[in-house]
Amino acid sequence: MHSTDQEIKAAEAERDSKKYKQIEFMMNKVGKTFDGIITGVTEWGIYAEDEETKAEGMIRLATLEDDYYVLDAKNYTIVGEKTKNKYSLGQKIKIKLVNADLERRIMDYEIVNE
């Protein structure tokens, strides 16, 4: 049990250090647009990853102003109630980095409509 606990802690520390370095690297790129891919969907947002650097951040559903979006968990999709626009796991999108907060260890993106 002790070895398993230590291995879990080591994996968490590695993830945390990678996230820290990603955010540190992206801090001077706020405002830039990237090719991204959706890596996760939740009821509060979409996780997206910059394809070039693999830096992952969140697109909060509250920032999607064209519609009210809800989670279709069965299909790993966010769907607009009126427009029926869909954002699905694995979908390629254009994203803009709007926030890189090293202290809070978060990056926020927004979707760029082409």
Residue pairs with C-beta under 8 A, 6 or more apart in sequence:
16 105
19 105
20 102
20 105
22 53
22 54
22 55
22 56
22 107
23 55
23 100
23 101
23 102
23 105
23 106
23 107
24 102
25 53
25 55
26 50
26 53
26 55
26 97
26 100
26 107
27 100
27 102
29 97
29 100
30 97
30 98
30 99
30 100
31 96
31 97
31 98
32 96
32 97
33 94
33 95
33 96
33 112
34 50
34 51
34 52
34 53
34 94
34 95
34 96
34 97
35 50
35 51
35 52
35 92
35 94
35 95
36 48
36 49
36 50
36 51
36 92
36 93
36 94
36 95
36 109
37 48
37 49
37 51
37 90
37 91
37 92
37 93
38 46
38 47
38 48
38 87
38 88
38 89
38 90
38 91
38 93
39 47
39 48
39 49
39 56
39 89
40 46
40 47
40 89
41 47
41 71
41 76
41 77
41 78
41 87
41 88
41 89
42 71
43 61
43 70
43 71
44 60
44 61
45 58
45 59
45 60
45 61
46 58
46 59
46 61
46 78
46 87
46 111
47 56
47 57
47 58
47 59
48 56
48 57
48 58
48 59
48 93
48 95
48 109
49 55
49 56
50 56
50 95
50 97
51 92
55 107
56 107
57 95
57 97
57 100
57 106
57 107
57 108
57 109
58 106
58 107
58 108
58 109
59 95
59 108
59 109
59 110
59 111
60 108
61 69
61 78
63 110
64 80
64 111
66 80
66 83
66 85
67 80
67 81
67 82
67 83
67 85
68 80
68 81
68 82
69 78
69 79
69 80
69 81
69 85
69 87
70 78
70 79
70 81
71 77
71 78
72 78
72 79
75 88
76 88
76 89
77 86
77 87
77 88
77 89
78 86
78 87
78 88
79 85
79 86
80 86
87 93
87 111
93 111
93 112
94 111
94 112
94 113
94 114
95 109
95 110
95 111
95 112
96 109
96 110
96 111
96 112
97 107
97 108
97 109
98 108
98 109
98 110
99 106
99 107
99 108
100 106
100 107
100 108
101 107
